[in-house]
Amino acid sequence: MVQEGLALSISIEWWQRYQDLLKQAVAPLTDDQLNLRLGTQRSAGEIASHIVRIRAWYLHGIMGEGGADMKRILDWKEEGEPLPSSAELLIGINQTWELLTDCLARWTPADMRDTRYFMDWLGYDVPRGFVVWHMIEHEIHHGGELSLTLGSYGLAGVDV
């Protein structure tokens, strides 16, 4: 069995790298670039906003962590409303990452196995560790979507 602390440490190290690459992709985007989209898919800004908003949802909405800063991000609209600017997206990325890493630093292995977190799309409670894992897979999936959109317009994506 993998030592839990070591596995989490390695995962966080690489997630931090991914986090930095996400910020590098979003930081230079203008409002016009945030509105770029492929066909009927979400725009680049909608994708980036979705990544940050769902991270805030898992942390605050499901696991009860954070306060007013997470609530503000949860109030972002995903489609059909004005998008956050790249500067606002970066603030949201940083705030949610800071909360996440603070939580991971204090949660014990027993906390990660705690199964009181209801995932409505599954219809049942899951362990906190699953919620964290789902944040990772969610971000990787949508980071790829963001990269495809930006790359289609000759812009740098999340260069993993």
Order of alpha helices (4+ residues) and beta strands (2+ residues): alpha-alpha-alpha-alpha-alpha-alpha-beta-beta-alpha
